Amino acid sequence: MFSGAQVSLYPMSDNFVGIILDAVTALDPYRDRLRIETDDISTLLVGPPDILFAAMHDLFVAAAKTGEHCVLSAAISRGCPGEPDDAICGVSPSLGQAEPLAERITAALAAVETTAETGQPTAAQFSLYVMGTGTHMDEIYGSIDFLKRSGTFDRTKNFCTRLSGDAGAVFATIREAFFRFGEPEGHVTLDITVSANSPTKA
């Protein structure tokens, strides 16, 4: 099943070029497990969902650790019927999307709880879209239940959910929402914006 992300990193600094180029080296350990293509707008990451999120986390934290205001924006998708299958995208059997909803919520909460802290305070907002199934609202309500119990839930906003906390837990929460909800072979997308060091922190 195809899974990937179009990712853009925006450091709000006169040294944005240096911050981006330094942060991109955080992707080096993933280059044998992801297909990575960069142009002047975004970087495409294609590969297993768990590796995608680990790479995005490390990229963002590397930039945010400079202390400058940094924003990562990404469109993430799995199971899109319009994309060709790619062998590099094999989905981890531990994702458990075929398990009953209550078990998936429990597993997602445990995954967030055991995530290592980075020491980087982070805020995020994201929207989850479960496509093409008659049970999509059950999946969305299950995701909302998980989010409200995740420890990173901040508040609902128009069209999205806001999270805050350590970058490790925030990325883990978004990852688990993507992993655990929606049909195992269904089309699921996320629209995410992650921010650190904002001078207008809410």
VENDARA-V170660 format. One record per run of one state. SS is the DSSP state (H for helix, E for strand, - for the rest). FROM is the first residue (numbers start at 1). TO is the last residue. Records with the same first field share a line. If there is no record, write none. Layout:
SS->FROM-TO  FROM-TO
This chain:
-->1-2  12-15  31-34  39-42  47-48  65-69  79-86  90-92  96-100  114-120  132-135  150-152  158-159  181-186  197-202
E->3-11  35-38  43-46  70-78  121-131  153-157  160-166  187-196
H->16-30  49-64  87-89  93-95  101-113  136-149  167-180
